[in-house]
Amino acid sequence: MREIDFLPKWYTSGRRRQISYRTQCVALSGVFVVMMAWNFVATRSISKATAKLAQETARQAEVQSASREFARIKSEVTGLQKKVKSIEEIDSKIDVASVLAEMSFLVGEKIVLNKVEFGAERFAGKQGGRPDSGSAVRVSRPKFGGKGAPFVGDVRFKVVIGGVAADAGDVAALICKLEDSPYFCQVYPSFSRNRKIKVRAGEDLQVSEFEISCYLANYREG
């Protein structure tokens, strides 16, 4: 049996176009939704990446600042170490208090000192530079107080003592005491002479004025 289509062709064609339009609209709506979702995800990812980049930039700036500060502190420490080394090189480390105490012990009641001088001088024949191997100067173990031997390079320390004594015998006794002391060596009198000093009006006192030179016994030659 043959079916007869009573619908006109223009109606059928319009219906098909309407269905096609709806299909296209649904497809475009789906594409739009997908694009919006992708845009949201992309925007969020970009925001996270931007925030992370900002954090990394800040961290890098902190690291660079810390590196510069470390370099500055290291430079200051190096400078201070050089200063300390220079101070250690020029510091004589002489225990002056112990030397003066020994000297006070040796000086008798009949002697009055008016001068005590310390001076560093190079050894005979040393004009600077490194010493010759045959006459090198080495620091010996300290014979008196202090943590280290008072020694600076190739020098020795001279002590000049001046004052007055009751007579020349007291000066000779002092020289002997200095020679026997472990603090001093190479003791010799610079001068000794009689002198009159005025005690009171019309009365003079005969004394022996002297000067003695010696060296601190804190070195040895070899």
SEGU-478468 format. One record per residue (C-alpha): residue number from 1; chain; x, y, z. Coordinates in nm, 4 decimals. Layout:
! residues N
<martor resi="NUM" chain="A" east="X" north="Y" up="Z"/>
...
! end
This chain:
! residues 222
<martor resi="1" chain="A" east="0.0000" north="0.0000" up="0.0000"/>
<martor resi="2" chain="A" east="0.1515" north="0.3373" up="-0.0924"/>
<martor resi="3" chain="A" east="0.1664" north="0.6174" up="0.1672"/>
<martor resi="4" chain="A" east="0.0466" north="0.9546" up="0.0600"/>
<martor resi="5" chain="A" east="0.2209" north="1.2633" up="0.2121"/>
<martor resi="6" chain="A" east="-0.0328" north="1.5400" up="0.2466"/>
<martor resi="7" chain="A" east="0.2204" north="1.7910" up="0.3945"/>
<martor resi="8" chain="A" east="0.3418" north="2.0539" up="0.1562"/>
<martor resi="9" chain="A" east="0.7089" north="2.0616" up="0.0632"/>
<martor resi="10" chain="A" east="0.7660" north="2.4130" up="0.1965"/>
<martor resi="11" chain="A" east="0.6477" north="2.3018" up="0.5405"/>
<martor resi="12" chain="A" east="0.8768" north="2.0006" up="0.5435"/>
<martor resi="13" chain="A" east="1.1726" north="2.2106" up="0.4274"/>
<martor resi="14" chain="A" east="1.1087" north="2.4763" up="0.6939"/>
<martor resi="15" chain="A" east="1.0806" north="2.2086" up="0.9629"/>
<martor resi="16" chain="A" east="1.4177" north="2.0674" up="0.8650"/>
<martor resi="17" chain="A" east="1.5778" north="2.4106" up="0.8696"/>
<martor resi="18" chain="A" east="1.4328" north="2.4751" up="1.2168"/>
<martor resi="19" chain="A" east="1.5793" north="2.1472" up="1.3469"/>
<martor resi="20" chain="A" east="1.9165" north="2.2351" up="1.1901"/>
<martor resi="21" chain="A" east="1.9147" north="2.5787" up="1.3557"/>
<martor resi="22" chain="A" east="1.8382" north="2.4243" up="1.6937"/>
<martor resi="23" chain="A" east="2.1196" north="2.1754" up="1.6507"/>
<martor resi="24" chain="A" east="2.3632" north="2.4526" up="1.5603"/>
<martor resi="25" chain="A" east="2.2523" north="2.6610" up="1.8586"/>
<martor resi="26" chain="A" east="2.3025" north="2.3704" up="2.0953"/>
<martor resi="27" chain="A" east="2.6462" north="2.3037" up="1.9453"/>
<martor resi="28" chain="A" east="2.7474" north="2.6705" up="1.9682"/>
<martor resi="29" chain="A" east="2.6232" north="2.6852" up="2.3272"/>
<martor resi="30" chain="A" east="2.8365" north="2.3833" up="2.4112"/>
<martor resi="31" chain="A" east="3.1387" north="2.5395" up="2.2450"/>
<martor resi="32" chain="A" east="3.0773" north="2.8629" up="2.4363"/>
<martor resi="33" chain="A" east="3.0536" north="2.6789" up="2.7675"/>
<martor resi="34" chain="A" east="3.3769" north="2.4918" up="2.6925"/>
<martor resi="35" chain="A" east="3.5520" north="2.8171" up="2.5996"/>
<martor resi="36" chain="A" east="3.4322" north="2.9862" up="2.9198"/>
<martor resi="37" chain="A" east="3.5523" north="2.6938" up="3.1289"/>
<martor resi="38" chain="A" east="3.8880" north="2.6930" up="2.9529"/>
<martor resi="39" chain="A" east="3.9199" north="3.0696" up="3.0001"/>
<martor resi="40" chain="A" east="3.8459" north="3.0324" up="3.3719"/>
<martor resi="41" chain="A" east="4.1041" north="2.7585" up="3.4121"/>
<martor resi="42" chain="A" east="4.3607" north="2.9501" up="3.2082"/>
<martor resi="43" chain="A" east="4.3019" north="3.2714" up="3.4062"/>
<martor resi="44" chain="A" east="4.3409" north="3.0835" up="3.7360"/>
<martor resi="45" chain="A" east="4.6607" north="2.9161" up="3.6166"/>
<martor resi="46" chain="A" east="4.8005" north="3.2505" up="3.5028"/>
<martor resi="47" chain="A" east="4.7152" north="3.4052" up="3.8416"/>
<martor resi="48" chain="A" east="4.8917" north="3.1230" up="4.0253"/>
<martor resi="49" chain="A" east="5.1940" north="3.1500" up="3.7970"/>
<martor resi="50" chain="A" east="5.2068" north="3.5280" up="3.8463"/>
<martor resi="51" chain="A" east="5.1858" north="3.4912" up="4.2257"/>
<martor resi="52" chain="A" east="5.4584" north="3.2239" up="4.2248"/>
<martor resi="53" chain="A" east="5.6779" north="3.4403" up="4.0035"/>
<martor resi="54" chain="A" east="5.6314" north="3.7323" up="4.2437"/>
<martor resi="55" chain="A" east="5.7289" north="3.5095" up="4.5368"/>
<martor resi="56" chain="A" east="6.0357" north="3.3809" up="4.3531"/>
<martor resi="57" chain="A" east="6.1343" north="3.7377" up="4.2649"/>
<martor resi="58" chain="A" east="6.1008" north="3.8460" up="4.6288"/>
<martor resi="59" chain="A" east="6.2975" north="3.5420" up="4.7445"/>
<martor resi="60" chain="A" east="6.5685" north="3.6106" up="4.4890"/>
<martor resi="61" chain="A" east="6.5905" north="3.9718" up="4.6089"/>
<martor resi="62" chain="A" east="6.6258" north="3.8477" up="4.9690"/>
<martor resi="63" chain="A" east="6.8972" north="3.6024" up="4.8664"/>
<martor resi="64" chain="A" east="7.0855" north="3.8743" up="4.6802"/>
<martor resi="65" chain="A" east="7.0536" north="4.1082" up="4.9788"/>
<martor resi="66" chain="A" east="7.1771" north="3.8367" up="5.2155"/>
<martor resi="67" chain="A" east="7.4648" north="3.7626" up="4.9770"/>
<martor resi="68" chain="A" east="7.5673" north="4.1281" up="4.9686"/>
<martor resi="69" chain="A" east="7.5458" north="4.1487" up="5.3492"/>
<martor resi="70" chain="A" east="7.7549" north="3.8335" up="5.3825"/>
<martor resi="71" chain="A" east="8.0165" north="3.9757" up="5.1459"/>
<martor resi="72" chain="A" east="8.0229" north="4.3003" up="5.3461"/>
<martor resi="73" chain="A" east="8.0607" north="4.1191" up="5.6783"/>
<martor resi="74" chain="A" east="8.3291" north="3.8924" up="5.5308"/>
<martor resi="75" chain="A" east="8.5176" north="4.1979" up="5.4084"/>
<martor resi="76" chain="A" east="8.4935" north="4.3594" up="5.7539"/>
<martor resi="77" chain="A" east="8.6118" north="4.0394" up="5.9228"/>
<martor resi="78" chain="A" east="8.9065" north="4.0187" up="5.6824"/>
<martor resi="79" chain="A" east="8.9952" north="4.3801" up="5.7602"/>
<martor resi="80" chain="A" east="8.9694" north="4.3181" up="6.1348"/>
<martor resi="81" chain="A" east="9.1848" north="4.0061" up="6.1047"/>
<martor resi="82" chain="A" east="9.4510" north="4.2107" up="5.9262"/>
<martor resi="83" chain="A" east="9.4361" north="4.4749" up="6.2002"/>
<martor resi="84" chain="A" east="9.4603" north="4.2096" up="6.4719"/>
<martor resi="85" chain="A" east="9.7575" north="4.0533" up="6.2937"/>
<martor resi="86" chain="A" east="9.9268" north="4.3930" up="6.2684"/>
<martor resi="87" chain="A" east="9.8600" north="4.4631" up="6.6358"/>
<martor resi="88" chain="A" east="9.9985" north="4.1225" up="6.7312"/>
<martor resi="89" chain="A" east="10.3095" north="4.1900" up="6.5249"/>
<martor resi="90" chain="A" east="10.3781" north="4.5281" up="6.6857"/>
<martor resi="91" chain="A" east="10.2716" north="4.4274" up="7.0363"/>
<martor resi="92" chain="A" east="10.5848" north="4.3677" up="7.2434"/>
<martor resi="93" chain="A" east="10.3930" north="4.1552" up="7.4968"/>
<martor resi="94" chain="A" east="10.6347" north="4.2721" up="7.7648"/>
<martor resi="95" chain="A" east="10.4984" north="4.2065" up="8.1119"/>
<martor resi="96" chain="A" east="10.6068" north="4.5491" up="8.2360"/>
<martor resi="97" chain="A" east="10.4431" north="4.4992" up="8.5758"/>
<martor resi="98" chain="A" east="10.6501" north="4.1847" up="8.6409"/>
<martor resi="99" chain="A" east="10.9701" north="4.3538" up="8.5233"/>
<martor resi="100" chain="A" east="10.9111" north="4.6538" up="8.7479"/>
<martor resi="101" chain="A" east="10.8223" north="4.4256" up="9.0399"/>
<martor resi="102" chain="A" east="11.1496" north="4.2359" up="8.9943"/>
<martor resi="103" chain="A" east="11.3387" north="4.5623" up="8.9680"/>
<martor resi="104" chain="A" east="11.1733" north="4.6945" up="9.2836"/>
<martor resi="105" chain="A" east="11.2728" north="4.3742" up="9.4634"/>
<martor resi="106" chain="A" east="11.6350" north="4.4099" up="9.3543"/>
<martor resi="107" chain="A" east="11.6756" north="4.7789" up="9.4364"/>
<martor resi="108" chain="A" east="11.7882" north="4.8238" up="9.7952"/>
<martor resi="109" chain="A" east="11.6740" north="5.0817" up="10.0477"/>
<martor resi="110" chain="A" east="11.9803" north="5.2952" up="9.9853"/>
<martor resi="111" chain="A" east="11.9002" north="5.3425" up="9.6161"/>
<martor resi="112" chain="A" east="11.6427" north="5.5777" up="9.4633"/>
<martor resi="113" chain="A" east="11.5553" north="5.5417" up="9.0949"/>
<martor resi="114" chain="A" east="11.4582" north="5.8447" up="8.8894"/>
<martor resi="115" chain="A" east="11.4548" north="5.6840" up="8.5452"/>
<martor resi="116" chain="A" east="11.3449" north="5.3502" up="8.3974"/>
<martor resi="117" chain="A" east="11.3310" north="5.3354" up="8.0188"/>
<martor resi="118" chain="A" east="11.2405" north="5.0503" up="7.7846"/>
<martor resi="119" chain="A" east="11.3542" north="5.0549" up="7.4221"/>
<martor resi="120" chain="A" east="11.3614" north="4.8051" up="7.1360"/>
<martor resi="121" chain="A" east="11.6700" north="4.7791" up="6.9201"/>
<martor resi="122" chain="A" east="11.7889" north="4.5495" up="6.6434"/>
<martor resi="123" chain="A" east="12.0674" north="4.3038" up="6.7024"/>
<martor resi="124" chain="A" east="12.4196" north="4.4019" up="6.5971"/>
<martor resi="125" chain="A" east="12.4707" north="4.3511" up="6.2254"/>
<martor resi="126" chain="A" east="12.0958" north="4.3366" up="6.1467"/>
<martor resi="127" chain="A" east="11.9933" north="4.5954" up="5.8913"/>
<martor resi="128" chain="A" east="11.6473" north="4.4644" up="5.8266"/>
<martor resi="129" chain="A" east="11.5245" north="4.1722" up="5.6246"/>
<martor resi="130" chain="A" east="11.5616" north="3.8080" up="5.7286"/>
<martor resi="131" chain="A" east="11.8474" north="3.7162" up="5.9612"/>
<martor resi="132" chain="A" east="12.1385" north="3.5070" up="5.8401"/>
<martor resi="133" chain="A" east="12.1034" north="3.1362" up="5.8995"/>
<martor resi="134" chain="A" east="12.4158" north="3.1332" up="6.1189"/>
<martor resi="135" chain="A" east="12.2890" north="3.3933" up="6.3634"/>
<martor resi="136" chain="A" east="11.9140" north="3.3522" up="6.3659"/>
<martor resi="137" chain="A" east="11.7303" north="3.4930" up="6.6647"/>
<martor resi="138" chain="A" east="11.4767" north="3.2588" up="6.8224"/>
<martor resi="139" chain="A" east="11.2323" north="3.3257" up="7.1013"/>
<martor resi="140" chain="A" east="11.3196" north="3.1375" up="7.4173"/>
<martor resi="141" chain="A" east="11.0758" north="3.0164" up="7.6785"/>
<martor resi="142" chain="A" east="10.9802" north="3.3184" up="7.8910"/>
<martor resi="143" chain="A" east="11.1628" north="3.3330" up="8.2211"/>
<martor resi="144" chain="A" east="10.9130" north="3.5577" up="8.3938"/>
<martor resi="145" chain="A" east="10.5430" north="3.6380" up="8.4063"/>
<martor resi="146" chain="A" east="10.3212" north="3.6642" up="8.1026"/>
<martor resi="147" chain="A" east="10.1700" north="3.4185" up="7.8591"/>
<martor resi="148" chain="A" east="10.4311" north="3.4609" up="7.5875"/>
<martor resi="149" chain="A" east="10.7823" north="3.5833" up="7.5382"/>
<martor resi="150" chain="A" east="10.8004" north="3.9591" up="7.4829"/>
<martor resi="151" chain="A" east="10.9556" north="3.9550" up="7.1409"/>
<martor resi="152" chain="A" east="10.8922" north="4.1498" up="6.8195"/>
<martor resi="153" chain="A" east="11.0796" north="4.0335" up="6.5129"/>
<martor resi="154" chain="A" east="11.4594" north="4.0474" up="6.5289"/>
<martor resi="155" chain="A" east="11.4812" north="4.2950" up="6.8158"/>
<martor resi="156" chain="A" east="11.5688" north="4.2894" up="7.1814"/>
<martor resi="157" chain="A" east="11.4568" north="4.5205" up="7.4567"/>
<martor resi="158" chain="A" east="11.7006" north="4.7449" up="7.6347"/>
<martor resi="159" chain="A" east="11.6353" north="4.8749" up="7.9840"/>
<martor resi="160" chain="A" east="11.8072" north="5.1888" up="8.1121"/>
<martor resi="161" chain="A" east="11.7973" north="5.2464" up="8.4864"/>
<martor resi="162" chain="A" east="11.9071" north="5.5740" up="8.6421"/>
<martor resi="163" chain="A" east="11.9116" north="5.7062" up="8.9960"/>
<martor resi="164" chain="A" east="12.1243" north="5.7813" up="9.3030"/>
<martor resi="165" chain="A" east="12.2716" north="5.5538" up="9.5687"/>
<martor resi="166" chain="A" east="12.4267" north="5.6135" up="9.9062"/>
<martor resi="167" chain="A" east="12.7691" north="5.5094" up="9.7730"/>
<martor resi="168" chain="A" east="12.9345" north="5.3314" up="9.4831"/>
<martor resi="169" chain="A" east="12.9179" north="4.9976" up="9.6696"/>
<martor resi="170" chain="A" east="12.5392" north="5.0022" up="9.6539"/>
<martor resi="171" chain="A" east="12.5576" north="5.0574" up="9.2769"/>
<martor resi="172" chain="A" east="12.7944" north="4.7603" up="9.2395"/>
<martor resi="173" chain="A" east="12.5610" north="4.5457" up="9.4502"/>
<martor resi="174" chain="A" east="12.2684" north="4.6415" up="9.2287"/>
<martor resi="175" chain="A" east="12.4640" north="4.5451" up="8.9171"/>
<martor resi="176" chain="A" east="12.5381" north="4.2030" up="9.0674"/>
<martor resi="177" chain="A" east="12.1728" north="4.1509" up="9.1558"/>
<martor resi="178" chain="A" east="12.0643" north="4.2423" up="8.8021"/>
<martor resi="179" chain="A" east="12.3182" north="3.9966" up="8.6581"/>
<martor resi="180" chain="A" east="12.1885" north="3.7177" up="8.8816"/>
<martor resi="181" chain="A" east="11.8236" north="3.7913" up="8.7990"/>
<martor resi="182" chain="A" east="11.6581" north="3.5711" up="8.5330"/>
<martor resi="183" chain="A" east="11.4864" north="3.8842" up="8.4010"/>
<martor resi="184" chain="A" east="11.7973" north="4.0669" up="8.2805"/>
<martor resi="185" chain="A" east="12.1202" north="3.9991" up="8.0916"/>
<martor resi="186" chain="A" east="12.4242" north="4.1883" up="7.9606"/>
<martor resi="187" chain="A" east="12.4212" north="4.4300" up="8.2526"/>
<martor resi="188" chain="A" east="12.6781" north="4.7081" up="8.2388"/>
<martor resi="189" chain="A" east="12.7104" north="5.0533" up="8.3994"/>
<martor resi="190" chain="A" east="12.6791" north="5.3511" up="8.1691"/>
<martor resi="191" chain="A" east="12.8318" north="5.5847" up="8.4248"/>
<martor resi="192" chain="A" east="12.8756" north="5.6273" up="8.7987"/>
<martor resi="193" chain="A" east="12.9906" north="5.9509" up="8.9588"/>
<martor resi="194" chain="A" east="12.9825" north="6.1202" up="9.2928"/>
<martor resi="195" chain="A" east="12.7446" north="6.4066" up="9.3378"/>
<martor resi="196" chain="A" east="12.6370" north="6.6364" up="9.6136"/>
<martor resi="197" chain="A" east="12.2715" north="6.7042" up="9.6667"/>
<martor resi="198" chain="A" east="12.1297" north="6.9686" up="9.8971"/>
<martor resi="199" chain="A" east="11.9266" north="6.8130" up="10.1768"/>
<martor resi="200" chain="A" east="11.8470" north="7.1261" up="10.3726"/>
<martor resi="201" chain="A" east="11.9803" north="7.4789" up="10.3970"/>
<martor resi="202" chain="A" east="12.3538" north="7.4679" up="10.4499"/>
<martor resi="203" chain="A" east="12.3745" north="7.0858" up="10.4430"/>
<martor resi="204" chain="A" east="12.4782" north="6.8730" up="10.1433"/>
<martor resi="205" chain="A" east="12.4755" north="6.4969" up="10.1072"/>
<martor resi="206" chain="A" east="12.7335" north="6.2997" up="9.9125"/>
<martor resi="207" chain="A" east="12.5676" north="6.0390" up="9.6843"/>
<martor resi="208" chain="A" east="12.6660" north="5.8286" up="9.3878"/>
<martor resi="209" chain="A" east="12.4718" north="5.9084" up="9.0711"/>
<martor resi="210" chain="A" east="12.4548" north="5.6188" up="8.8255"/>
<martor resi="211" chain="A" east="12.3021" north="5.4829" up="8.5097"/>
<martor resi="212" chain="A" east="12.2865" north="5.1120" up="8.4258"/>
<martor resi="213" chain="A" east="12.1967" north="4.9532" up="8.0945"/>
<martor resi="214" chain="A" east="12.0828" north="4.5947" up="8.0453"/>
<martor resi="215" chain="A" east="11.8599" north="4.3788" up="7.8269"/>
<martor resi="216" chain="A" east="11.5521" north="4.1755" up="7.9012"/>
<martor resi="217" chain="A" east="11.6522" north="3.8087" up="7.9059"/>
<martor resi="218" chain="A" east="11.3643" north="3.6998" up="7.6816"/>
<martor resi="219" chain="A" east="11.5560" north="3.5842" up="7.3737"/>
<martor resi="220" chain="A" east="11.8425" north="3.3636" up="7.2688"/>
<martor resi="221" chain="A" east="12.0797" north="3.3776" up="6.9745"/>
<martor resi="222" chain="A" east="12.1902" north="3.0734" up="6.7810"/>
! end
